[in-house]
Amino acid sequence: MERALFARLNLTAGKHSIAASSYEQARGYLEAGISLLHAKAWVKQYPLCLELHEMSVVASYMGGNVETVSSRLDVILSNAKSFDDAINSRVLRSKFLVSQAQYAESTNELLGILSHFGEEFPKDACLAHVKSEIKATQLMLKDVTKESILDLPTMTDVRKMNAMKLMGRELVLLPLGHSGGGTVDYVLCYLILMCTHITPFCFSVLIAQCNYSSPILVPLLCCRLMKLTYEFGFCEDTISGLAFVSHALFQYSDDVLLAARICRIAESLISGNVCEHSLRAKLTQMSSVKSATEPFQVTVDHCLNGYKSAKIVGDIDNAKLCGLLYCISYFFSVPDLKGLQQYIVRFFEQMAKHKRLGVLHSVMSYFDAVTALIGNEDSCSIDAIIERKTNPELYQIAEQIQNSYLLHHVIINMMNVYCYRREYILIADLVEKYERMHAGTKNVGTKRILDFFFVFFEGISALCLARDTKQKKWRQVGEKSVKTMSQLVEYSVWNFENKLSLLQAELYYLNHRHAMAELKYQASITSAYNHRFFHEEAMARELYGIYLVENKMAVRGIPQ
């Protein structure tokens, strides 16, 4: 009896330590509690034994003790008396698998749990199916307002609430952004372990992970979340559903304005919510619509606020994911690349401690790009922390594990570096590889958060190659980029005006319309400066200078 009492006391102490973010101390209490159990605890002390092992997994995961996580999960899953008793551990295992970049395995785990709750999804979904679901969701939400959402009845069906929670949580793991690696915080895990609302949780978890292993499932999960909301009522995961749907609409439809409106509704529902910090930490990654329709620099503060919220609630994984998004927005909009390089070095230390491979690889890609542009990395200190990879090496990794999210970032970063170095033929080779691989997936015709940079770099390189080689194919690519960027300007003059002007300048130069070319070069420089895209201002000045020198105006061109 005394040993059982002390085991319970250690369980309580472990929970308190986790709540205080003292994960190593918590693991000590919980492991001590496990050691006090009966030799046949899984028979004689089943509930206590199960909870001690589950909480040990949580503490070990949060503290980065990979070996303990794996061994304890194996013990639980081999001794659980029923599927329901194993659900918590299956969810935790799915998150652990994500942190180790085993996305397909994690997705299959969670799809199995959702199936148990009556929510089935096709294993071989096609783009036509996705667009059909997106169209139906567009019609359902075309007149949505914050008030209409709040006027919905409260969801009371426990099984549907469980489905909502799980689907929403799966969505959260992406790194759309999202994402980087897994998303597990103590508050989340504790709620899983202490209540029965697992199904909505599975939806949230699943959406994020699918961005790595099966992106085509993401919009289906988003749409199902909103369908359940309208059929069974409002719950906290409705807010997640709105945020995710805004992202899905941005990716799979042309209704960017509706996507932006839904995104704003989700943000307004987060503000003042009792779970505001937890929601903001989870949903910061849904910033693709914001990045396209609001000044891009806003995302720097947006990601920083998400990071702070994640730290407040002890959400380590979303803190890392928000850190990655901060790197991305900083890289493309803040001139201090040296400061970013130093930030990433500190970030590597956190990644090494918590062993989040998904986020780590994505951050490596940005570090490699920054270093290629400015040099001066302290490789000795970095290599002592992690096994650093270059972007070509990361490209191979992404291909091997079929991680489209990582590949997207690697391609954009390599194009960025090649564009500033004016190695345009290398960009053309990258684009050809990327499009060939993308054509073999189910995601043809979708948009990603950084696609507008892809269009910009591809267009600049193609127009310069068209001028140098006189080949018609490069002209066609350049003209297509101008057309696409013209459409993007309709969403945000701030973000895209300078890029469009520079593409137009290069096209006018190619067509020997020199007066218009000069006007557009100057317009691009002015717009980039006014809208604080300082890297792109530098590019515009350099290309304008080249234009002037090549057209016998060296006196004006050299200062550029």
ZINOR-V746533 format. One record per pair of residues at least 4 apart in sequence whose ideal C-beta (glycine too) atoms are under 6 Angstrom apart, sorted by sequence separation. I is the first residue (numbers start at 1). J is the second residue. D is the distance in whole Angstrom. If there is no record, write none. Layout:
I:J:D ; I:J:D
This chain:
22:26:6 ; 27:31:6 ; 37:41:4 ; 40:44:5 ; 41:45:4 ; 45:49:5 ; 56:60:6 ; 68:72:6 ; 76:80:6 ; 81:85:5 ; 86:90:6 ; 125:129:5 ; 144:148:6 ; 164:168:6 ; 174:178:3 ; 175:179:1 ; 186:190:6 ; 190:194:6 ; 191:195:6 ; 202:206:6 ; 210:214:5 ; 211:215:5 ; 217:221:6 ; 228:232:6 ; 234:238:5 ; 248:252:6 ; 249:253:5 ; 275:279:5 ; 279:283:6 ; 287:291:6 ; 289:293:6 ; 290:294:5 ; 294:298:5 ; 298:302:6 ; 299:303:6 ; 315:319:6 ; 326:330:6 ; 329:333:6 ; 330:334:5 ; 356:360:6 ; 379:383:6 ; 389:393:4 ; 415:419:6 ; 434:438:6 ; 447:451:5 ; 465:469:5 ; 489:493:6 ; 492:496:6 ; 493:497:5 ; 496:500:6 ; 527:531:6 ; 553:557:5 ; 554:558:6 ; 17:22:4 ; 60:65:4 ; 80:85:4 ; 97:102:4 ; 114:119:4 ; 115:120:6 ; 174:179:5 ; 175:180:4 ; 184:189:6 ; 291:296:6 ; 310:315:4 ; 351:356:6 ; 383:388:6 ; 389:394:5 ; 398:403:5 ; 418:423:4 ; 508:513:4 ; 528:533:4 ; 548:553:4 ; 549:554:5 ; 38:44:5 ; 80:86:4 ; 155:161:6 ; 249:255:6 ; 250:256:6 ; 270:276:6 ; 273:279:6 ; 371:377:5 ; 382:388:6 ; 38:45:5 ; 42:49:6 ; 210:217:4 ; 211:218:6 ; 489:496:5 ; 17:25:5 ; 18:26:4 ; 37:45:6 ; 41:49:4 ; 60:68:4 ; 61:69:5 ; 97:105:5 ; 98:106:5 ; 210:218:5 ; 291:299:5 ; 310:318:4 ; 311:319:5 ; 398:406:4 ; 418:426:5 ; 466:474:4 ; 488:496:4 ; 489:497:6 ; 508:516:4 ; 509:517:4 ; 528:536:5 ; 529:537:5 ; 548:556:5 ; 549:557:4 ; 17:26:4 ; 60:69:5 ; 77:86:6 ; 97:106:4 ; 173:182:5 ; 229:238:5 ; 250:259:4 ; 270:279:5 ; 310:319:4 ; 351:360:4 ; 398:407:4 ; 418:427:5 ; 465:474:4 ; 466:475:4 ; 508:517:4 ; 528:537:4 ; 548:557:3 ; 173:183:5 ; 249:259:4 ; 270:280:6 ; 330:340:5 ; 172:183:5 ; 207:218:5 ; 485:496:6 ; 489:500:5 ; 14:26:5 ; 37:49:6 ; 57:69:6 ; 77:89:6 ; 94:106:4 ; 287:299:5 ; 307:319:6 ; 310:322:6 ; 398:410:6 ; 415:427:5 ; 462:474:5 ; 466:478:6 ; 505:517:5 ; 508:520:6 ; 525:537:6 ; 528:540:6 ; 545:557:4 ; 76:89:4 ; 246:259:5 ; 207:221:5 ; 485:499:6 ; 14:29:4 ; 57:72:5 ; 94:109:4 ; 206:221:6 ; 226:241:5 ; 287:302:6 ; 307:322:4 ; 395:410:5 ; 415:430:6 ; 462:477:4 ; 463:478:4 ; 485:500:4 ; 505:520:4 ; 525:540:5 ; 545:560:3 ; 13:29:4 ; 14:30:4 ; 56:72:5 ; 57:73:6 ; 73:89:6 ; 94:110:5 ; 225:241:3 ; 246:262:4 ; 306:322:4 ; 307:323:6 ; 347:363:6 ; 394:410:5 ; 414:430:6 ; 462:478:4 ; 504:520:5 ; 505:521:4 ; 524:540:4 ; 525:541:6 ; 544:560:5 ; 245:262:6 ; 246:263:4 ; 34:52:5 ; 203:221:6 ; 485:503:6 ; 10:29:5 ; 33:52:5 ; 53:72:5 ; 90:109:6 ; 226:245:6 ; 284:303:6 ; 303:322:5 ; 344:363:6 ; 391:410:5 ; 411:430:6 ; 459:478:5 ; 501:520:5 ; 541:560:5 ; 73:93:5 ; 242:262:5 ; 482:503:5 ; 10:32:5 ; 11:33:5 ; 30:52:6 ; 203:225:6 ; 222:244:4 ; 284:306:3 ; 303:325:4 ; 304:326:6 ; 368:390:5 ; 391:413:6 ; 459:481:3 ; 481:503:6 ; 501:523:4 ; 502:524:4 ; 10:33:3 ; 53:76:5 ; 90:113:6 ; 222:245:5 ; 242:265:6 ; 243:266:4 ; 303:326:4 ; 344:367:5 ; 368:391:5 ; 391:414:5 ; 411:434:5 ; 458:481:6 ; 501:524:4 ; 521:544:4 ; 242:266:4 ; 323:347:6 ; 30:55:5 ; 281:306:6 ; 364:389:5 ; 482:507:6 ; 7:33:4 ; 30:56:4 ; 222:248:4 ; 263:289:4 ; 280:306:6 ; 303:329:6 ; 365:391:6 ; 455:481:5 ; 498:524:5 ; 501:527:6 ; 69:96:5 ; 239:266:6 ; 431:458:5 ; 281:309:5 ; 7:36:4 ; 30:59:6 ; 179:208:6 ; 219:248:4 ; 260:289:5 ; 280:309:4 ; 281:310:4 ; 300:329:5 ; 341:370:5 ; 365:394:5 ; 455:484:5 ; 478:507:6 ; 498:527:4 ; 6:36:5 ; 7:37:6 ; 178:208:6 ; 239:269:5 ; 259:289:5 ; 299:329:4 ; 300:330:6 ; 340:370:6 ; 497:527:5 ; 498:528:4 ; 27:59:4 ; 165:197:5 ; 166:198:6 ; 168:200:5 ; 169:201:4 ; 172:204:5 ; 173:205:6 ; 277:309:4 ; 3:36:5 ; 26:59:4 ; 27:60:6 ; 166:199:5 ; 170:203:6 ; 171:204:5 ; 178:211:6 ; 219:252:5 ; 260:293:4 ; 337:370:5 ; 352:385:5 ; 361:394:6 ; 54:88:5 ; 165:199:6 ; 166:200:6 ; 170:204:6 ; 174:208:4 ; 281:315:5 ; 352:386:5 ; 427:461:4 ; 57:92:5 ; 162:197:5 ; 165:200:3 ; 166:201:4 ; 167:202:6 ; 168:203:5 ; 169:204:3 ; 170:205:4 ; 173:208:3 ; 176:211:6 ; 277:312:5 ; 278:313:5 ; 324:359:5 ; 331:366:6 ; 498:533:6 ; 23:59:5 ; 27:63:6 ; 161:197:5 ; 162:198:4 ; 163:199:3 ; 164:200:3 ; 165:201:3 ; 166:202:1 ; 167:203:1 ; 168:204:3 ; 169:205:3 ; 170:206:2 ; 171:207:2 ; 172:208:5 ; 173:209:5 ; 204:240:5 ; 277:313:5 ; 282:318:6 ; 285:321:6 ; 297:333:5 ; 320:356:5 ; 349:385:6 ; 452:488:6 ; 42:79:4 ; 162:199:2 ; 163:200:6 ; 166:203:5 ; 167:204:6 ; 170:207:5 ; 171:208:5 ; 174:211:3 ; 200:237:4 ; 207:244:6 ; 281:318:4 ; 296:333:5 ; 337:374:5 ; 348:385:5 ; 424:461:4 ; 494:531:5 ; 162:200:6 ; 170:208:6 ; 250:288:5 ; 284:322:5 ; 316:354:6 ; 324:362:5 ; 348:386:5 ; 412:450:5 ; 419:457:5 ; 498:536:6 ; 502:540:5 ; 509:547:6 ; 23:62:4 ; 24:63:5 ; 161:200:5 ; 164:203:5 ; 166:205:6 ; 167:206:5 ; 170:209:5 ; 247:286:5 ; 250:289:5 ; 320:359:5 ; 324:363:6 ; 327:366:5 ; 23:63:4 ; 163:203:6 ; 239:279:6 ; 243:283:4 ; 408:448:6 ; 424:464:5 ; 11:52:5 ; 14:55:6 ; 18:59:6 ; 247:288:5 ; 412:453:6 ; 419:460:6 ; 424:465:5 ; 117:159:5 ; 415:457:4 ; 243:286:4 ; 246:289:5 ; 456:499:5 ; 463:506:4 ; 467:510:5 ; 119:163:5 ; 362:406:6 ; 365:409:5 ; 369:413:4 ; 459:503:5 ; 463:507:6 ; 466:510:6 ; 117:162:5 ; 361:406:5 ; 365:410:5 ; 372:417:5 ; 117:163:5 ; 362:409:5 ; 369:416:6 ; 463:510:6 ; 365:413:5 ; 369:417:5 ; 171:221:6 ; 114:166:6 ; 167:221:5 ; 167:225:6 ; 110:170:5 ; 164:228:6 ; 160:228:5 ; 168:237:4 ; 164:235:6 ; 176:247:6 ; 160:232:5 ; 165:237:5 ; 168:240:4 ; 164:237:4 ; 171:244:5 ; 161:235:6 ; 98:173:6 ; 157:232:5 ; 155:232:5 ; 155:233:4 ; 154:233:5 ; 153:233:4 ; 154:234:6 ; 155:235:4 ; 152:233:6 ; 99:181:5 ; 117:199:4 ; 152:234:4 ; 98:181:6 ; 99:182:5 ; 98:182:3 ; 134:219:6 ; 137:223:4 ; 95:182:4 ; 133:220:6 ; 114:202:5 ; 95:184:4 ; 113:202:5 ; 130:219:5 ; 137:226:6 ; 133:223:4 ; 125:216:5 ; 110:202:5 ; 110:205:6 ; 110:206:4 ; 91:192:6 ; 107:209:5 ; 106:209:5 ; 107:210:6 ; 88:192:5 ; 88:193:5 ; 103:209:5 ; 107:213:5 ; 179:285:6 ; 107:214:6 ; 178:285:4 ; 177:285:4 ; 103:212:4 ; 104:213:4 ; 176:285:5 ; 103:213:4 ; 172:282:5 ; 175:285:6 ; 87:198:5 ; 98:209:5 ; 176:288:6 ; 134:252:5 ; 134:253:5 ; 146:265:5 ; 146:268:5 ; 187:313:5 ; 185:313:6 ; 186:314:5 ; 185:314:5 ; 185:315:3 ; 58:189:4 ; 184:317:5 ; 183:317:4 ; 182:317:5 ; 183:318:5 ; 181:317:6 ; 54:193:5 ; 180:321:4 ; 179:321:5 ; 180:324:5 ; 175:321:6 ; 291:449:6 ; 288:449:4 ; 18:186:5 ; 181:356:4 ; 181:358:4 ; 180:358:5 ; 181:359:4 ; 180:359:4 ; 180:362:6 ; 215:404:6 ; 212:403:5 ; 212:405:5 ; 211:405:5 ; 252:446:6 ; 251:446:5 ; 251:447:5 ; 293:491:5 ; 292:491:6 ; 293:492:5 ; 295:494:5 ; 296:495:5 ; 335:534:4 ; 216:442:4 ; 215:443:5 ; 175:405:6 ; 256:491:5 ; 297:532:6 ; 62:316:6 ; 101:357:4 ; 99:356:5 ; 100:357:6 ; 101:358:5 ; 177:449:6 ; 64:353:5 ; 66:355:6 ; 64:354:5 ; 64:355:5 ; 21:314:5 ; 127:442:6
